Amino acid sequence: MSPILLAITLLTLVTVSYVSLCAASPFGNCRKCHGFGFQTKNDRKGRPRRGKDCRRCKGHGKRIRIGRHLWNLWARTYRDGTR
């Protein structure tokens, strides 16, 4: 198998798997708070305590995936263009 054909096959496989991931689970964990929805702080004794709500995800702990965001933009543009 030639290297170009192998690269095309791997790229297609990665793309299809990411599209299926975005379709099955459009939201992922927030990268800043790791899905908790808040920052953890330690008190004076060293025990973890709940901190402020995460500003990036507004306390939900989830973010929309890049592929799903691009799909939503394309669908909105297509829907607005065909009215």
C-alpha positions in Angstrom: 0.0 0.0 0.0 1.4 3.4 -1.0 2.0 6.0 1.7 -0.4 8.4 0.1 -3.2 5.9 0.1 -2.5 5.0 3.7 -2.6 8.7 4.7 -5.9 9.2 2.9 -7.4 6.2 4.6 -6.2 7.2 8.0 -7.5 10.8 7.5 -10.8 9.5 6.4 -11.1 7.2 9.4 -10.2 10.0 11.8 -12.7 12.3 10.2 -15.6 9.8 10.2 -14.9 8.9 13.8 -14.9 12.6 14.9 -18.1 13.2 13.0 -19.7 10.3 14.7 -18.5 11.5 18.1 -19.9 15.0 17.5 -23.3 13.4 16.4 -23.5 11.1 19.4 -22.1 13.5 22.1 -22.2 17.1 20.9 -21.0 18.5 24.3 -17.6 17.8 25.9 -16.2 18.7 29.3 -15.0 22.2 29.9 -11.3 22.4 29.6 -10.9 25.1 32.3 -12.9 23.4 35.1 -12.6 19.8 33.8 -16.4 19.3 33.8 -17.0 20.3 37.4 -18.6 23.7 36.6 -16.4 25.4 39.3 -12.8 25.9 40.2 -11.7 23.9 43.2 -9.8 25.7 46.0 -8.2 24.4 49.1 -9.0 25.7 52.6 -6.4 26.4 55.2 -6.3 22.8 56.2 -5.7 21.7 52.6 -9.1 20.1 52.0 -10.6 20.9 48.6 -13.5 23.3 48.6 -15.9 24.5 46.0 -14.7 27.8 44.5 -16.4 30.2 42.1 -18.4 29.2 39.1 -16.4 28.7 35.9 -16.7 31.8 33.7 -16.0 29.9 30.5 -18.9 27.4 30.8 -21.0 29.5 33.2 -21.1 26.8 35.8 -22.5 24.0 33.5 -19.2 22.1 33.1 -19.9 21.4 29.4 -18.8 23.0 26.1 -19.9 22.5 22.6 -17.4 20.6 20.4 -15.7 22.4 17.5 -17.2 20.0 14.9 -20.7 20.5 16.3 -20.3 24.2 16.3 -19.2 24.2 12.7 -22.2 22.0 11.8 -24.6 24.3 13.6 -23.1 27.3 11.7 -23.5 25.5 8.4 -27.0 24.4 9.1 -28.1 27.9 10.1 -26.6 29.4 7.0 -28.2 26.7 4.8 -31.6 27.2 6.5 -31.5 31.0 6.2 -30.4 30.7 2.5 -33.3 28.4 1.5 -36.1 30.5 3.0 
